[in-house]
Amino acid sequence: MAEPPVPGTPEPAAAAPPPPARPAESWGARAGRRLRNFLIVTVLGAIALAALYSWIATSWSYSTGDRAGYVQKFSRKGWVCKTWEGEIAMVALPGSMPEMFSFTVRDETVAAEINKAIGERMVLTYDYHLPLPSCFGETRYWVKAVRRVGP
């Protein structure tokens, strides 16, 4: 026979019920979850690599230089991302065929200077960048400065 509890003493803790048994997970469910996690990590990794490449390609230039001539064509282009695209005719000798140099301008102040000087001889200072999507410009040559020179 069990003795009655003494007043003021705590009652013994009742044993916790065991957790409910998880149903056995099928091999297909585990494989599906692993595949989903792999795809998520792969997509996020690809996005991170594309962002890193774009940052490096826009901030680092392969080469820099100057081209002199007359701007023949200059317009603002693009479906979503608008950039200024142009061509400068570089004449080596009078009477010879000019060599055309295509370029991109991303800075509005430089574009305004070029628009003011169309028809005059000018020197464009440019950076040559790694290939990028067309949203950054149609060419790899990004003009960063312009100066007018004599006729």
C-alpha positions in Angstrom: 0.0 0.0 0.0 1.3 3.4 -0.9 1.9 5.9 1.8 0.0 9.2 1.6 2.2 12.2 0.6 3.5 14.3 3.4 2.0 17.9 3.3 4.5 20.5 1.9 6.7 18.0 -0.1 6.6 18.2 -3.9 4.9 15.4 -5.8 7.2 13.3 -7.9 7.4 14.4 -11.5 5.3 12.4 -13.9 7.2 10.8 -16.7 6.9 12.8 -19.9 5.2 11.0 -22.7 7.5 9.8 -25.4 7.6 12.0 -28.6 5.4 10.8 -31.3 7.2 8.5 -33.7 8.1 10.2 -37.1 6.9 8.2 -40.0 9.8 6.8 -42.0 10.8 9.2 -44.7 11.0 7.7 -48.1 14.1 7.7 -50.2 12.3 9.8 -52.9 11.4 12.5 -50.4 15.0 12.8 -49.1 16.3 12.9 -52.6 13.8 15.6 -53.6 14.7 17.8 -50.7 18.4 17.4 -51.4 17.9 18.3 -55.1 15.9 21.3 -54.1 18.6 22.5 -51.7 21.3 21.9 -54.3 19.4 23.9 -57.0 18.8 26.8 -54.6 22.5 26.9 -53.7 23.5 26.6 -57.3 21.2 29.5 -58.5 22.3 31.7 -55.6 25.9 30.9 -56.4 25.5 31.8 -60.1 23.8 35.1 -59.2 26.7 35.9 -56.8 29.3 35.1 -59.5 27.5 37.2 -62.1 27.3 40.1 -59.7 31.0 39.8 -58.8 32.0 39.6 -62.5 29.9 42.7 -63.3 31.4 44.6 -60.5 35.0 43.7 -61.5 34.3 44.4 -65.2 32.9 47.8 -64.6 35.4 49.0 -62.0 38.6 47.7 -63.7 39.7 48.7 -67.2 41.9 46.6 -69.4 43.4 49.6 -71.2 43.0 53.3 -71.6 43.7 55.6 -74.4 42.8 58.5 -76.6 41.2 58.8 -80.1 41.0 61.9 -82.1 38.7 62.8 -84.9 35.2 64.1 -85.8 32.1 62.6 -84.2 29.9 61.4 -87.0 27.1 59.8 -85.1 26.0 60.2 -81.5 22.6 59.1 -80.0 21.0 57.8 -76.9 20.1 54.1 -77.3 18.7 51.2 -75.3 15.4 49.4 -74.5 15.7 49.5 -70.8 19.1 50.9 -69.9 19.8 54.1 -72.0 23.5 54.9 -72.9 25.0 57.3 -75.4 26.5 55.5 -78.4 28.6 57.1 -81.1 31.1 56.9 -83.8 34.2 59.1 -84.4 35.8 59.3 -87.8 39.6 59.2 -87.5 41.4 60.6 -90.5 45.0 59.7 -90.9 45.7 61.5 -94.1 43.6 64.1 -96.0 41.7 62.4 -98.8 42.0 58.9 -97.3 39.1 56.8 -96.0 38.4 57.5 -92.3 38.6 54.7 -89.8 35.4 54.6 -87.7 35.7 54.1 -83.9 32.6 53.1 -82.0 32.2 54.2 -78.4 29.9 54.3 -75.4 29.3 57.2 -73.0 27.7 56.5 -69.7 28.3 59.9 -68.1 25.7 62.6 -68.9 28.1 65.5 -68.5 30.6 64.0 -71.0 27.6 63.3 -73.4 26.6 67.0 -73.1 30.2 68.1 -74.0 30.2 65.8 -77.0 26.8 67.1 -78.2 28.1 70.7 -78.0 31.3 69.8 -80.0 29.7 67.7 -82.8 31.3 68.7 -86.1 34.5 69.9 -84.4 37.7 67.9 -84.1 38.0 66.4 -80.6 40.0 63.9 -78.6 38.1 61.2 -76.6 39.7 59.6 -73.6 38.4 56.1 -73.1 38.7 52.9 -71.0 38.5 49.5 -72.5 36.4 47.1 -70.4 35.8 43.4 -70.4 32.6 42.2 -72.1 29.4 43.0 -70.3 25.7 42.8 -71.0 24.3 45.4 -73.4 22.7 47.2 -70.4 26.2 48.7 -69.8 26.6 49.9 -73.4 27.0 48.4 -76.9 30.7 48.7 -77.0 33.7 47.9 -74.8 35.1 51.4 -75.2 33.7 53.8 -72.5 34.5 57.5 -73.0 35.3 59.2 -69.8 36.6 62.6 -71.0 36.5 64.8 -74.1 38.5 67.8 -75.2 38.2 70.0 -78.2 41.3 70.5 -80.4 41.9 72.8 -83.3 40.2 72.5 -86.7 
